Amino acid sequence: MAKKRDSLIVASKVKAYIKSKKMMTSKEALEAISEKVYCMLDCASNRTKANRRSTLKAQDL
């Protein structure tokens, strides 16, 4: 079984945003959103390294 990673999102803020859309949020949705953030950051860090920089910038996202 894969090790569960720490969440990178503020669950209450995500839930409030989704609630403003007149919807509910499952625990699995919050976990999936956090995993998407991990993926985005991994891709951005790879792009940063490919450009020989050590500072991740908005353009890397």
N, C-alpha and C positions, 0 to 999 in steps of 0.2 A: 504494500500500500504506500502510495506517495505521501511524503511529508507535507502537511498543510502549511502554507505560507501565511505570514501575517497579512492582514488586510491593509490595503493602501488607500482605502476610501473612508470617508466619514459617513457611516451608515445612516445616521439620523438626517443628515443633509440630503442624501440620495433618496431616502424614504419620503422626506418632505417634498422634494421636487416631483417625485412620481405621484404622490398624493395630490399635488396641485393639478395634475393631469387627470384626476378622478380615477386613479388606479391604485392597486395595492402592490406590495413588494414581497416576494418570497425570499427566504434566506439564501436559496440557491442563486437567485438573481444577483444578490449582493456579492456572493462569492465569484460569480462569473464576471461581474463588472470589475472587481479587483484583479482578477486574472487578466482581463483585457488591458488594464493599466500596466501590469507587469510586462505584458507583451509589447505594448507601446514603448515603454522605457527601455526594454532590451533592444528593440529595433533602433531606437534613437541613439542609444549608447554605441551600437555597432556603427551607425552612420557617423557619429562623432569621431570614433577611432579611425574610421576609413578616411576621414578628412584631416587626420593628424592633429586633432585638438583634444584637450582634456576638459573642456567646458561644454556641457550639453546646452544647446540653444533651442529656442522655439522652432527654428527652421528645421531642426533635426526630427521634430515630431511630425 
